[in-house]
C-alpha cells in the first residue's frame, strides 16, 4: 500500500452509500444497525440508500424508516438500473467529504465502517477491507462463489502488482477527493467494485488495508450473477491496466 506524505483535512461528514434492489426484508435491520453504530461512535453521518428500480416495498420501507432515523436520506434511481449505476447515483447525491459503500443485505459490519472513518481521519485517502488477511472472516460463503472470488482477486493482484487481495469486495471507504479523482466511472454493474479501488490506486491516492468480516444474507436473493459478470470485470480491469502502464501519469493525483 502507499503511504501519505502530508496531513489531509479533518473530515466532517461520513456518507454511507447503499444500493438497494428489492431489499424490503433486509433494510430495516441493516439501516438500524448502521445508525446505532454511527451514533454510538459519535460519527457525523448520512445514510444515502438508493432504491434501484425495486418492484417490492423497498421505497415504502425506506419512507417508514425515515420517520425514526433522522440521518436516513433515501433516493430513487429512476434511470437505467444496475449496481454500478445505483452506487454512482448515490455518490452524486452525497453531502459528505468521505463515503463508504455498503450492501443492503447486512453482509457488512457497521462497526468496521466506523473503523474506516477513523482510518480516513488519520490521513488516508482510501481504506480497503479484506476478508482474506489475518483477522478477516467469511461466514456462510457459497463454495463455488468463494473459489471464483479468490481466483479473480489473485489475477487482479498479479496483473496490477499490488498487495491488495480483496479488490472485488464492495465494502470500501474513500475521501470525496479520491472519489472525484476517479471520475468518470465506466462500470454499470458489479464491476464498479473493482473500478473504484483500482483507479484510486493507479491514480496515486494513499490507501490502507484492514481486516473485515463478511456474512451471507439472511433475506432475499443475491444480485450478483457470476455468469454475467466475467467479461464486464475483464473490461474494467483491462481499461485500468492500460491506464496504469500507458497513460504516462496523466490522471495521477496532483
C-alpha positions, 0 to 999 in steps of 0.5 A: 500500500502507499503511504501519505506524505502530508496531513489531509483535512479533518473530515466532517461528514461520513456518507454511507452509500447503499444500493438497494434492489428489492431489499424490503426484508433486509433494510430495516435491520441493516439501516438500524444497525448502521445508525446505532453504530454511527451514533454510538461512535459519535460519527457525523453521518448520512445514510444515502440508500438508493432504491434501484428500480425495486418492484417490492416495498423497498421505497415504502420501507425506506419512507417508514424508516425515515420517520425514526432515523433522522440521518436516513436520506433515501433516493430513487434511481429512476434511470437505467438500473444496475449496481454500478449505476445505483452506487454512482447515483448515490455518490452524486447525491452525497453531502459528505467529504468521505463515503463508504459503500455498503450492501443492503443485505447486512453482509457488512459490519457497521462497526468496521465502517466506523473503523474506516472513518477513523482510518480516513481521519488519520490521513488516508485517502482510501481504506480497503477491507479484506476478508482474506488477511489475518483477522478477516472472516467469511461466514456462510460463503457459497463454495463455488462463489468463494473459489471464483472470488479468490481466483479473480482477486489473485489475477487482479493482484498479479496483473496490477502488482499490488498487495491488495487481495480483496479488490472485488469486495464492495465494502470500501471507504474513500475521501470525496477527493479520491472519489472525484479523482476517479471520475468518470466511472465506466462500470454499470454493474458489479464491476464498479467494485473493482473500478473504484479501488483500482483507479484510486490506486493507479491514480496515486491516492494513499490507501490502507488495508484492514481486516473485515468480516463478511456474512451471507444474507439472511433475506432475499436473493443475491444480485450478483450473477457470476455468469454475467459478470466475467467479461464486464470485470475483464473490461474494467480491469483491462481499461485500468491496466492500460491506464496504469502502464500507458497513460504516462501519469496523466490522471495521477493525483496532483 
